[in-house]
Amino acid sequence: MLDESLLPDTIQSIQKYMEMESTPTYENVLEVLTSSVMYLLLHDMEKLLNILYRIDVNEPKVKAAFAQNNPKLIAPTIAQLILDRELQKAESRRKYK
């Protein structure tokens, strides 16, 4: 279950890597993130891979997403992985503060 109070910290963290306006809901964040990932898939794969590495997204899950061979399927999956990882990190920061 999503802790909505983690969303502002998560958005702020994602903004370090991708241009993204602050959005109020989980769904909006996911939608904007999916668009950003789609753009990077089509125009700057190296930057996308660098972002995934820096965020520390689970590599086997990323490989499974790329195995779909369709950017319209890959982008939402990768966006979800990024958002999930950033939420995990926000939760850890809060827990060990």
C-alpha positions in Angstrom: 0.0 0.0 0.0 1.3 3.4 -1.0 2.1 5.9 1.8 1.0 9.2 0.1 3.2 11.2 2.5 6.3 9.8 0.8 5.3 11.2 -2.6 6.7 14.7 -2.2 10.2 13.4 -1.3 9.9 10.8 -4.1 9.0 13.5 -6.6 11.9 15.7 -5.5 14.3 12.8 -5.8 13.1 11.9 -9.3 13.4 15.5 -10.4 17.2 15.2 -9.9 17.3 12.8 -12.8 14.4 13.9 -15.1 12.7 17.1 -15.9 9.4 16.9 -14.1 7.1 19.4 -12.6 5.8 18.7 -9.1 2.5 16.7 -9.5 0.1 16.0 -6.7 -0.9 12.4 -7.2 0.7 9.0 -7.7 -1.1 8.6 -11.0 0.1 12.0 -12.3 3.7 11.2 -11.3 3.5 7.9 -13.0 2.0 9.4 -16.2 4.7 12.2 -16.4 7.4 9.7 -15.6 6.2 7.3 -18.3 6.3 10.2 -20.9 9.9 11.1 -19.8 11.0 7.4 -20.1 9.3 7.1 -23.5 11.2 10.2 -24.8 14.5 8.8 -23.5 13.9 5.4 -25.0 13.4 7.0 -28.4 16.0 9.8 -28.2 18.6 9.2 -25.6 19.0 5.5 -24.5 22.4 6.2 -22.9 20.9 8.8 -20.6 18.1 6.5 -19.6 20.5 3.7 -18.8 22.6 6.1 -16.7 19.5 7.3 -14.8 18.5 3.7 -14.1 22.0 2.9 -12.8 22.1 6.0 -10.6 18.7 5.3 -9.1 19.7 1.7 -8.6 16.7 0.1 -10.2 16.7 -3.7 -10.0 18.7 -4.9 -13.1 16.9 -8.2 -13.7 13.6 -6.3 -13.7 15.0 -3.7 -16.1 16.2 -6.5 -18.4 12.8 -8.1 -18.3 11.1 -4.8 -19.2 13.5 -4.3 -22.2 12.7 -7.9 -23.4 9.3 -6.7 -24.3 10.8 -5.0 -27.4 8.0 -2.4 -27.6 8.6 1.1 -26.3 4.8 1.5 -25.5 5.2 -1.5 -23.1 8.7 -0.8 -21.9 8.1 2.9 -20.9 5.3 2.3 -18.3 7.2 -0.7 -16.8 10.4 1.3 -16.4 8.5 4.3 -15.0 6.9 2.0 -12.5 10.3 0.5 -11.5 11.8 4.0 -11.1 8.8 5.2 -9.0 8.8 2.0 -6.8 12.6 2.3 -6.2 12.4 6.0 -5.3 9.5 5.3 -2.9 11.6 2.6 -1.2 14.4 5.0 -0.8 12.1 7.7 0.6 10.7 5.1 3.1 14.2 4.1 4.2 15.3 7.7 4.6 12.2 8.3 6.8 12.8 5.2 8.8 16.4 5.8 9.6 16.3 9.6 10.1 
